């Protein structure tokens, strides 16, 4: 299954956080012509730790 929020990056990426331990989603780009989905960024513990002021 695929679920997409179209044209939402300006709303969701500016203030990303890990409130209550909810992990950040992976970022992917979908090519509608080839139906390929490429994951361009995954977030792990290192990203979480680096955000802890």
C-alpha distance matrix in Angstrom:
0.0 3.8 6.8 10.2 13.7 16.0 19.5 19.5 20.9 24.4 23.5 21.4 22.9 26.5 26.7 24.2 25.4 24.7 26.2 26.5 24.9 21.4 20.2 19.5 16.0 15.6 16.2 14.4 15.4 13.5 15.8 15.2 17.9 16.7 12.9 13.5 12.1 15.1 15.4 18.9 19.8 19.1 21.4 23.3 26.4 28.7 27.1 27.5 31.0 32.0 31.2 33.6 36.7
3.8 0.0 3.8 6.6 10.3 12.3 15.8 16.0 17.3 20.8 20.2 18.2 19.7 23.3 23.9 21.5 23.2 23.0 24.6 25.4 23.9 20.3 18.9 17.6 13.9 13.5 13.4 11.5 12.2 10.3 13.0 12.5 15.7 14.9 11.2 11.7 9.9 12.8 13.2 16.3 17.4 17.3 19.6 22.0 25.2 27.2 25.3 25.8 29.5 30.1 29.1 31.7 34.6
6.8 3.8 0.0 3.8 7.0 9.7 13.2 12.9 14.7 18.0 16.9 15.2 17.1 20.6 21.0 19.0 20.8 20.9 22.2 23.2 22.2 18.4 17.5 15.9 12.5 12.9 12.6 11.5 12.4 11.1 14.2 13.6 17.2 17.1 13.5 14.0 11.8 14.3 14.1 16.7 17.3 17.2 19.0 21.6 24.7 26.6 24.3 24.6 28.3 28.8 27.4 30.0 32.6
10.2 6.6 3.8 0.0 3.8 6.0 9.5 9.5 11.4 14.7 14.1 12.8 14.6 18.0 19.0 17.4 19.8 20.6 22.0 23.6 22.7 19.0 17.9 15.6 12.3 12.4 11.1 10.0 10.3 9.4 12.4 12.0 15.8 16.3 13.1 13.6 11.3 13.5 13.4 15.3 16.1 16.8 18.6 21.7 24.8 26.3 23.6 24.2 27.9 27.9 26.4 29.2 31.5
13.7 10.3 7.0 3.8 0.0 3.8 6.7 6.1 8.7 11.5 10.6 9.9 12.3 15.3 16.3 15.4 18.1 19.4 20.5 22.6 22.2 18.5 17.7 15.2 12.5 13.2 11.6 11.3 11.5 11.4 14.3 14.1 17.9 18.9 16.1 16.4 14.1 15.6 15.2 16.3 16.7 17.5 18.8 22.1 24.9 26.3 23.2 23.6 27.3 27.0 25.1 27.9 29.9
16.0 12.3 9.7 6.0 3.8 0.0 3.8 5.6 8.2 10.7 10.9 11.2 13.0 15.7 17.5 17.1 20.2 22.0 23.3 25.7 25.3 21.7 20.6 17.7 15.1 15.2 12.7 11.9 10.9 10.6 12.8 12.3 15.9 17.6 15.3 16.0 14.2 15.7 15.9 16.5 17.6 19.1 20.7 24.2 27.2 28.1 24.9 25.7 29.3 28.6 26.8 29.8 31.5
19.5 15.8 13.2 9.5 6.7 3.8 0.0 3.8 6.0 7.6 8.7 9.9 11.3 13.4 15.8 16.1 19.5 21.9 23.2 26.0 25.7 22.4 21.3 18.1 16.0 16.1 13.2 13.0 11.8 12.4 14.3 14.3 17.6 19.5 17.8 18.1 16.2 17.0 17.0 16.8 17.7 19.6 20.9 24.6 27.4 27.8 24.4 25.4 28.8 27.6 25.7 28.8 30.1
19.5 16.0 12.9 9.5 6.1 5.6 3.8 0.0 3.8 5.5 5.4 6.2 8.3 10.4 12.3 12.6 16.0 18.4 19.5 22.4 22.3 19.1 18.3 15.1 13.5 14.3 12.0 12.8 12.8 14.0 16.5 17.0 20.5 21.9 19.8 19.7 17.2 17.6 16.8 16.5 16.5 18.0 18.7 22.2 24.7 25.3 21.8 22.3 25.8 24.8 22.6 25.5 26.9
20.9 17.3 14.7 11.4 8.7 8.2 6.0 3.8 0.0 3.8 5.3 5.2 5.4 7.8 10.3 10.5 14.2 16.9 18.6 21.7 21.3 18.4 17.0 13.5 12.3 12.6 10.0 11.4 11.6 13.8 16.4 17.7 20.9 22.0 20.2 19.4 16.7 16.3 15.0 14.0 13.8 15.6 16.2 19.8 22.3 22.5 18.9 19.9 23.1 21.8 19.8 23.0 24.2
24.4 20.8 18.0 14.7 11.5 10.7 7.6 5.5 3.8 0.0 3.8 5.9 6.2 6.5 9.4 10.9 14.6 17.8 19.1 22.5 22.6 20.0 19.0 15.6 15.2 15.9 13.4 15.0 15.1 17.3 19.6 20.7 23.8 25.2 23.6 22.9 20.4 19.8 18.6 17.2 16.7 18.5 18.6 22.1 24.2 24.1 20.3 21.1 24.1 22.4 20.0 23.1 23.8
23.5 20.2 16.9 14.1 10.6 10.9 8.7 5.4 5.3 3.8 0.0 3.8 6.2 6.5 7.9 9.4 12.8 15.9 16.5 19.8 20.3 17.7 17.4 14.4 14.2 15.8 14.0 16.0 16.7 18.6 21.3 22.2 25.6 26.8 24.8 24.2 21.4 21.2 19.6 18.7 17.8 18.8 18.5 21.7 23.6 23.9 20.2 20.3 23.4 22.3 19.5 22.2 23.0
21.4 18.2 15.2 12.8 9.9 11.2 9.9 6.2 5.2 5.9 3.8 0.0 3.8 5.8 6.4 6.5 9.9 12.6 13.7 16.9 17.0 14.2 13.7 10.6 10.5 12.3 11.1 13.6 15.1 17.3 20.4 21.6 25.1 25.8 23.6 22.6 19.4 19.0 16.9 16.2 14.8 15.4 14.9 18.0 20.0 20.6 16.9 16.9 20.3 19.4 16.8 19.5 20.9
22.9 19.7 17.1 14.6 12.3 13.0 11.3 8.3 5.4 6.2 6.2 3.8 0.0 3.8 5.7 5.4 9.2 12.2 14.2 17.6 17.0 14.7 13.4 9.9 10.2 11.3 9.8 12.7 14.3 17.1 20.1 21.9 25.1 25.7 23.7 22.2 19.0 17.8 15.5 14.0 12.4 13.4 12.8 16.1 18.1 18.1 14.3 15.0 18.1 16.7 14.4 17.6 18.8
26.5 23.3 20.6 18.0 15.3 15.7 13.4 10.4 7.8 6.5 6.5 5.8 3.8 0.0 3.8 6.0 9.4 13.0 14.5 18.2 18.2 16.5 15.5 12.4 13.5 14.8 13.4 16.3 17.7 20.6 23.4 25.1 28.2 29.0 27.2 25.8 22.6 21.3 19.0 17.2 15.4 16.4 15.3 18.2 19.6 19.2 15.4 15.8 18.4 16.6 13.9 16.9 17.3
26.7 23.9 21.0 19.0 16.3 17.5 15.8 12.3 10.3 9.4 7.9 6.4 5.7 3.8 0.0 3.8 6.4 10.1 11.0 14.8 15.2 13.8 13.5 11.1 13.0 15.1 14.6 17.9 19.8 22.6 25.7 27.4 30.7 31.2 29.1 27.6 24.3 23.1 20.4 18.9 16.6 16.7 14.9 17.3 18.1 18.2 14.5 13.9 16.6 15.3 12.1 14.5 15.2
24.2 21.5 19.0 17.4 15.4 17.1 16.1 12.6 10.5 10.9 9.4 6.5 5.4 6.0 3.8 0.0 3.8 7.1 9.0 12.5 12.2 10.6 9.9 7.3 9.6 11.8 12.1 15.6 18.1 20.9 24.3 26.1 29.5 29.5 27.3 25.6 22.0 20.7 17.7 16.5 13.8 13.4 11.4 13.8 14.8 15.3 11.6 11.0 14.1 13.4 10.5 13.1 14.6
25.4 23.2 20.8 19.8 18.1 20.2 19.5 16.0 14.2 14.6 12.8 9.9 9.2 9.4 6.4 3.8 0.0 3.8 5.7 9.2 9.0 8.2 8.2 7.1 10.3 13.1 14.3 17.9 20.8 23.6 27.1 29.0 32.4 32.2 29.7 27.8 24.2 22.8 19.5 18.6 15.4 14.1 11.3 12.7 12.8 13.7 10.5 8.7 11.7 11.7 8.6 10.3 12.4
24.7 23.0 20.9 20.6 19.4 22.0 21.9 18.4 16.9 17.8 15.9 12.6 12.2 13.0 10.1 7.1 3.8 0.0 3.8 6.3 5.3 5.1 5.6 6.4 10.0 13.0 15.1 18.7 22.0 24.6 28.3 30.1 33.5 32.9 30.2 28.3 24.5 23.2 19.7 19.3 15.9 13.8 10.7 11.1 10.7 12.5 10.0 7.3 10.4 11.7 9.1 10.0 12.9
26.2 24.6 22.2 22.0 20.5 23.3 23.2 19.5 18.6 19.1 16.5 13.7 14.2 14.5 11.0 9.0 5.7 3.8 0.0 3.8 5.4 5.9 8.3 9.5 12.7 16.1 18.1 21.6 24.8 27.1 30.8 32.4 35.9 35.5 32.7 31.0 27.3 26.3 23.0 22.7 19.5 17.4 14.4 14.7 13.9 15.9 13.6 10.6 13.1 14.5 11.5 11.5 14.0
26.5 25.4 23.2 23.6 22.6 25.7 26.0 22.4 21.7 22.5 19.8 16.9 17.6 18.2 14.8 12.5 9.2 6.3 3.8 0.0 3.8 5.6 8.9 11.3 14.3 17.7 20.3 23.6 26.9 29.1 32.8 34.3 37.8 37.2 34.1 32.5 28.8 28.0 24.6 24.8 21.5 18.9 15.9 15.4 14.3 16.8 15.3 11.9 14.0 16.3 13.8 13.1 16.0
24.9 23.9 22.2 22.7 22.2 25.3 25.7 22.3 21.3 22.6 20.3 17.0 17.0 18.2 15.2 12.2 9.0 5.3 5.4 3.8 0.0 3.8 6.0 9.1 12.2 15.2 18.1 21.4 25.0 27.2 31.0 32.7 36.0 35.1 32.2 30.3 26.5 25.5 21.9 22.2 18.8 15.8 12.8 11.9 10.8 13.7 12.5 9.2 11.6 14.2 12.4 12.1 15.5
21.4 20.3 18.4 19.0 18.5 21.7 22.4 19.1 18.4 20.0 17.7 14.2 14.7 16.5 13.8 10.6 8.2 5.1 5.9 5.6 3.8 0.0 3.8 6.6 9.0 12.4 15.3 18.4 21.8 23.9 27.7 29.2 32.6 31.8 28.7 27.0 23.3 22.6 19.2 19.8 16.7 14.0 11.5 11.6 11.7 14.6 12.8 10.3 13.5 15.6 13.6 14.3 17.6
20.2 18.9 17.5 17.9 17.7 20.6 21.3 18.3 17.0 19.0 17.4 13.7 13.4 15.5 13.5 9.9 8.2 5.6 8.3 8.9 6.0 3.8 0.0 3.8 6.4 9.2 12.3 15.5 19.1 21.4 25.1 27.0 30.3 29.2 26.4 24.3 20.5 19.4 15.9 16.3 13.1 10.2 7.8 8.1 9.0 11.8 10.0 8.3 11.8 13.6 12.3 13.8 17.2
19.5 17.6 15.9 15.6 15.2 17.7 18.1 15.1 13.5 15.6 14.4 10.6 9.9 12.4 11.1 7.3 7.1 6.4 9.5 11.3 9.1 6.6 3.8 0.0 3.8 6.6 9.1 12.5 16.0 18.6 22.2 24.2 27.5 26.7 24.1 22.0 18.2 16.9 13.5 13.5 10.3 8.2 6.2 8.3 10.2 12.0 9.3 8.7 12.5 13.3 11.8 14.2 17.2
16.0 13.9 12.5 12.3 12.5 15.1 16.0 13.5 12.3 15.2 14.2 10.5 10.2 13.5 13.0 9.6 10.3 10.0 12.7 14.3 12.2 9.0 6.4 3.8 0.0 3.8 6.4 9.3 12.9 15.1 18.8 20.7 24.0 23.1 20.4 18.4 14.6 13.8 10.5 11.3 8.9 7.2 7.1 9.8 12.6 14.4 11.9 12.1 15.8 16.4 15.3 17.9 20.8
15.6 13.5 12.9 12.4 13.2 15.2 16.1 14.3 12.6 15.9 15.8 12.3 11.3 14.8 15.1 11.8 13.1 13.0 16.1 17.7 15.2 12.4 9.2 6.6 3.8 0.0 3.8 6.5 10.2 12.7 16.3 18.7 21.6 20.5 18.0 15.6 11.8 10.3 6.9 7.7 5.7 4.5 6.4 9.5 13.0 14.2 12.0 13.3 16.8 16.9 16.5 19.5 22.3
16.2 13.4 12.6 11.1 11.6 12.7 13.2 12.0 10.0 13.4 14.0 11.1 9.8 13.4 14.6 12.1 14.3 15.1 18.1 20.3 18.1 15.3 12.3 9.1 6.4 3.8 0.0 3.8 7.1 10.1 13.5 16.1 19.0 18.3 16.1 13.8 10.2 8.6 5.9 5.7 5.1 6.6 8.8 12.4 15.9 16.4 13.8 15.6 18.9 18.4 17.8 21.2 23.5
14.4 11.5 11.5 10.0 11.3 11.9 13.0 12.8 11.4 15.0 16.0 13.6 12.7 16.3 17.9 15.6 17.9 18.7 21.6 23.6 21.4 18.4 15.5 12.5 9.3 6.5 3.8 0.0 3.8 6.5 9.9 12.6 15.4 14.5 12.4 10.1 6.6 5.4 4.1 5.3 7.0 8.9 12.0 15.3 19.0 19.5 17.2 19.1 22.4 21.9 21.5 24.9 27.2
15.4 12.2 12.4 10.3 11.5 10.9 11.8 12.8 11.6 15.1 16.7 15.1 14.3 17.7 19.8 18.1 20.8 22.0 24.8 26.9 25.0 21.8 19.1 16.0 12.9 10.2 7.1 3.8 0.0 3.8 6.6 9.5 12.1 11.7 10.2 8.3 5.8 5.3 6.4 7.0 9.8 12.4 15.4 18.9 22.5 22.8 20.4 22.5 25.7 24.8 24.5 27.9 30.0
13.5 10.3 11.1 9.4 11.4 10.6 12.4 14.0 13.8 17.3 18.6 17.3 17.1 20.6 22.6 20.9 23.6 24.6 27.1 29.1 27.2 23.9 21.4 18.6 15.1 12.7 10.1 6.5 3.8 0.0 3.8 6.0 8.9 8.6 6.7 5.7 4.4 6.4 8.7 10.3 13.2 15.3 18.5 21.8 25.4 26.0 23.7 25.6 29.0 28.3 27.9 31.2 33.4
15.8 13.0 14.2 12.4 14.3 12.8 14.3 16.5 16.4 19.6 21.3 20.4 20.1 23.4 25.7 24.3 27.1 28.3 30.8 32.8 31.0 27.7 25.1 22.2 18.8 16.3 13.5 9.9 6.6 3.8 0.0 3.8 5.5 5.7 5.4 5.3 6.4 8.2 11.4 12.6 16.0 18.4 21.8 25.0 28.7 29.1 26.9 29.0 32.2 31.4 31.0 34.5 36.6
15.2 12.5 13.6 12.0 14.1 12.3 14.3 17.0 17.7 20.7 22.2 21.6 21.9 25.1 27.4 26.1 29.0 30.1 32.4 34.3 32.7 29.2 27.0 24.2 20.7 18.7 16.1 12.6 9.5 6.0 3.8 0.0 3.8 5.6 4.9 7.2 8.8 11.5 14.5 16.1 19.2 21.3 24.5 27.8 31.4 32.1 29.8 31.6 35.0 34.3 33.7 37.1 39.1
17.9 15.7 17.2 15.8 17.9 15.9 17.6 20.5 20.9 23.8 25.6 25.1 25.1 28.2 30.7 29.5 32.4 33.5 35.9 37.8 36.0 32.6 30.3 27.5 24.0 21.6 19.0 15.4 12.1 8.9 5.5 3.8 0.0 3.8 5.7 8.0 10.8 13.2 16.6 18.0 21.4 23.8 27.2 30.3 34.1 34.5 32.4 34.5 37.7 36.9 36.5 40.0 42.0
16.7 14.9 17.1 16.3 18.9 17.6 19.5 21.9 22.0 25.2 26.8 25.8 25.7 29.0 31.2 29.5 32.2 32.9 35.5 37.2 35.1 31.8 29.2 26.7 23.1 20.5 18.3 14.5 11.7 8.6 5.7 5.6 3.8 0.0 3.8 5.3 8.9 11.2 14.9 16.7 20.2 22.3 25.8 28.7 32.5 33.0 31.2 33.4 36.5 35.9 35.9 39.3 41.6
12.9 11.2 13.5 13.1 16.1 15.3 17.8 19.8 20.2 23.6 24.8 23.6 23.7 27.2 29.1 27.3 29.7 30.2 32.7 34.1 32.2 28.7 26.4 24.1 20.4 18.0 16.1 12.4 10.2 6.7 5.4 4.9 5.7 3.8 0.0 3.8 6.6 9.9 13.1 15.5 18.6 20.3 23.7 26.6 30.3 31.2 29.4 31.2 34.5 34.2 34.0 37.2 39.7
13.5 11.7 14.0 13.6 16.4 16.0 18.1 19.7 19.4 22.9 24.2 22.6 22.2 25.8 27.6 25.6 27.8 28.3 31.0 32.5 30.3 27.0 24.3 22.0 18.4 15.6 13.8 10.1 8.3 5.7 5.3 7.2 8.0 5.3 3.8 0.0 3.8 6.4 9.9 12.3 15.5 17.3 20.9 23.6 27.4 28.0 26.4 28.5 31.6 31.3 31.4 34.7 37.1
12.1 9.9 11.8 11.3 14.1 14.2 16.2 17.2 16.7 20.4 21.4 19.4 19.0 22.6 24.3 22.0 24.2 24.5 27.3 28.8 26.5 23.3 20.5 18.2 14.6 11.8 10.2 6.6 5.8 4.4 6.4 8.8 10.8 8.9 6.6 3.8 0.0 3.8 6.6 9.4 12.2 13.7 17.2 20.0 23.8 24.6 22.9 24.8 28.0 27.8 27.8 31.0 33.5
15.1 12.8 14.3 13.5 15.6 15.7 17.0 17.6 16.3 19.8 21.2 19.0 17.8 21.3 23.1 20.7 22.8 23.2 26.3 28.0 25.5 22.6 19.4 16.9 13.8 10.3 8.6 5.4 5.3 6.4 8.2 11.5 13.2 11.2 9.9 6.4 3.8 0.0 3.8 6.0 9.2 11.2 14.9 17.7 21.5 21.8 20.2 22.6 25.5 25.0 25.4 28.7 31.1
15.4 13.2 14.1 13.4 15.2 15.9 17.0 16.8 15.0 18.6 19.6 16.9 15.5 19.0 20.4 17.7 19.5 19.7 23.0 24.6 21.9 19.2 15.9 13.5 10.5 6.9 5.9 4.1 6.4 8.7 11.4 14.5 16.6 14.9 13.1 9.9 6.6 3.8 0.0 3.8 5.9 7.4 11.1 13.9 17.7 18.1 16.6 18.8 21.8 21.4 21.8 25.0 27.6
18.9 16.3 16.7 15.3 16.3 16.5 16.8 16.5 14.0 17.2 18.7 16.2 14.0 17.2 18.9 16.5 18.6 19.3 22.7 24.8 22.2 19.8 16.3 13.5 11.3 7.7 5.7 5.3 7.0 10.3 12.6 16.1 18.0 16.7 15.5 12.3 9.4 6.0 3.8 0.0 3.8 7.1 10.4 13.5 17.1 16.8 15.0 17.7 20.4 19.5 19.9 23.4 25.6
19.8 17.4 17.3 16.1 16.7 17.6 17.7 16.5 13.8 16.7 17.8 14.8 12.4 15.4 16.6 13.8 15.4 15.9 19.5 21.5 18.8 16.7 13.1 10.3 8.9 5.7 5.1 7.0 9.8 13.2 16.0 19.2 21.4 20.2 18.6 15.5 12.2 9.2 5.9 3.8 0.0 3.8 6.7 9.9 13.4 13.2 11.2 13.9 16.6 15.8 16.3 19.7 22.1
19.1 17.3 17.2 16.8 17.5 19.1 19.6 18.0 15.6 18.5 18.8 15.4 13.4 16.4 16.7 13.4 14.1 13.8 17.4 18.9 15.8 14.0 10.2 8.2 7.2 4.5 6.6 8.9 12.4 15.3 18.4 21.3 23.8 22.3 20.3 17.3 13.7 11.2 7.4 7.1 3.8 0.0 3.8 6.6 10.4 10.9 9.4 11.6 14.4 14.5 15.1 18.0 20.9
21.4 19.6 19.0 18.6 18.8 20.7 20.9 18.7 16.2 18.6 18.5 14.9 12.8 15.3 14.9 11.4 11.3 10.7 14.4 15.9 12.8 11.5 7.8 6.2 7.1 6.4 8.8 12.0 15.4 18.5 21.8 24.5 27.2 25.8 23.7 20.9 17.2 14.9 11.1 10.4 6.7 3.8 0.0 3.8 7.1 7.8 6.0 7.8 10.8 11.1 11.6 14.4 17.4
23.3 22.0 21.6 21.7 22.1 24.2 24.6 22.2 19.8 22.1 21.7 18.0 16.1 18.2 17.3 13.8 12.7 11.1 14.7 15.4 11.9 11.6 8.1 8.3 9.8 9.5 12.4 15.3 18.9 21.8 25.0 27.8 30.3 28.7 26.6 23.6 20.0 17.7 13.9 13.5 9.9 6.6 3.8 0.0 3.8 5.5 5.5 6.6 8.9 10.3 11.4 13.4 16.8
26.4 25.2 24.7 24.8 24.9 27.2 27.4 24.7 22.3 24.2 23.6 20.0 18.1 19.6 18.1 14.8 12.8 10.7 13.9 14.3 10.8 11.7 9.0 10.2 12.6 13.0 15.9 19.0 22.5 25.4 28.7 31.4 34.1 32.5 30.3 27.4 23.8 21.5 17.7 17.1 13.4 10.4 7.1 3.8 0.0 3.8 5.4 4.9 6.1 8.5 10.0 11.1 14.6
28.7 27.2 26.6 26.3 26.3 28.1 27.8 25.3 22.5 24.1 23.9 20.6 18.1 19.2 18.2 15.3 13.7 12.5 15.9 16.8 13.7 14.6 11.8 12.0 14.4 14.2 16.4 19.5 22.8 26.0 29.1 32.1 34.5 33.0 31.2 28.0 24.6 21.8 18.1 16.8 13.2 10.9 7.8 5.5 3.8 0.0 3.8 5.4 5.1 6.1 8.8 10.3 13.2
27.1 25.3 24.3 23.6 23.2 24.9 24.4 21.8 18.9 20.3 20.2 16.9 14.3 15.4 14.5 11.6 10.5 10.0 13.6 15.3 12.5 12.8 10.0 9.3 11.9 12.0 13.8 17.2 20.4 23.7 26.9 29.8 32.4 31.2 29.4 26.4 22.9 20.2 16.6 15.0 11.2 9.4 6.0 5.5 5.4 3.8 0.0 3.8 5.5 5.2 6.5 9.2 12.0
27.5 25.8 24.6 24.2 23.6 25.7 25.4 22.3 19.9 21.1 20.3 16.9 15.0 15.8 13.9 11.0 8.7 7.3 10.6 11.9 9.2 10.3 8.3 8.7 12.1 13.3 15.6 19.1 22.5 25.6 29.0 31.6 34.5 33.4 31.2 28.5 24.8 22.6 18.8 17.7 13.9 11.6 7.8 6.6 4.9 5.4 3.8 0.0 3.8 5.5 5.4 6.9 10.4
31.0 29.5 28.3 27.9 27.3 29.3 28.8 25.8 23.1 24.1 23.4 20.3 18.1 18.4 16.6 14.1 11.7 10.4 13.1 14.0 11.6 13.5 11.8 12.5 15.8 16.8 18.9 22.4 25.7 29.0 32.2 35.0 37.7 36.5 34.5 31.6 28.0 25.5 21.8 20.4 16.6 14.4 10.8 8.9 6.1 5.1 5.5 3.8 0.0 3.8 5.4 5.5 8.7
32.0 30.1 28.8 27.9 27.0 28.6 27.6 24.8 21.8 22.4 22.3 19.4 16.7 16.6 15.3 13.4 11.7 11.7 14.5 16.3 14.2 15.6 13.6 13.3 16.4 16.9 18.4 21.9 24.8 28.3 31.4 34.3 36.9 35.9 34.2 31.3 27.8 25.0 21.4 19.5 15.8 14.5 11.1 10.3 8.5 6.1 5.2 5.5 3.8 0.0 3.8 5.6 7.6
31.2 29.1 27.4 26.4 25.1 26.8 25.7 22.6 19.8 20.0 19.5 16.8 14.4 13.9 12.1 10.5 8.6 9.1 11.5 13.8 12.4 13.6 12.3 11.8 15.3 16.5 17.8 21.5 24.5 27.9 31.0 33.7 36.5 35.9 34.0 31.4 27.8 25.4 21.8 19.9 16.3 15.1 11.6 11.4 10.0 8.8 6.5 5.4 5.4 3.8 0.0 3.8 5.8
33.6 31.7 30.0 29.2 27.9 29.8 28.8 25.5 23.0 23.1 22.2 19.5 17.6 16.9 14.5 13.1 10.3 10.0 11.5 13.1 12.1 14.3 13.8 14.2 17.9 19.5 21.2 24.9 27.9 31.2 34.5 37.1 40.0 39.3 37.2 34.7 31.0 28.7 25.0 23.4 19.7 18.0 14.4 13.4 11.1 10.3 9.2 6.9 5.5 5.6 3.8 0.0 3.8
36.7 34.6 32.6 31.5 29.9 31.5 30.1 26.9 24.2 23.8 23.0 20.9 18.8 17.3 15.2 14.6 12.4 12.9 14.0 16.0 15.5 17.6 17.2 17.2 20.8 22.3 23.5 27.2 30.0 33.4 36.6 39.1 42.0 41.6 39.7 37.1 33.5 31.1 27.6 25.6 22.1 20.9 17.4 16.8 14.6 13.2 12.0 10.4 8.7 7.6 5.8 3.8 0.0
